[in-house]
Amino acid sequence: MTLHPELRKALPTSPEEFERLSPEQVAALVNGPGGRGLPGTLGERLGIRFLSVERERLVAEMTVAGNLQPAGRLHGGANLALAEEMASVGSWTNLDAARQTAVGVDLNATHVRGVSEGVVTGEAKLAYRGRTVMVWTVEIRDEQGRVTSLARCTCNVISLGA
């Protein structure tokens, strides 16, 4: 298991390198070539775009169009994918990418308001950082700033090449 090749090339490899970049510069790296997501990923397919990436806080947006359920509202699974994508990327920024990666192992959400058009914005915050696990809380809001979904994602830290 390894990070996406574009991420391996783009993400800073040391804390010093990471600190030299603005949250917006890191987001641009995570968005991949062309800024539309990493090729071949679910994030690319769903239209997830990172706006700001810090070690303890991330902001990303996702278009509603193309991610609807048959009832005409944003699919709950799309919200969950946004939350897990944010938690995974946030976890990676806290690791040595040459030696470790992180994957979501537990994800839950409560969808509190439907959205049928526009863009939703997620804000992920690191709630717990341990040696082998990280827990993130994610609030997803509509264009009016109203909470539409509240999620929590737990990521396991995995050593590479071990």
Secondary structure, DSSP 8 states (H G I E B T S, - for coil): ----HHHHHHS-SSHHHHHHS-HHHHHHHHT-GGGS-STTSHHHHHTEEEEEE-SSEEEEEEESTT-B-TTSSB-HHHHHHHHHHHHHHHHHTTS-TTTEEEEEEEEEEEE-S---SSEEEEEEEEEEE-SSEEEEEEEEE-TTS-EEEEEEEEEEEEETT-
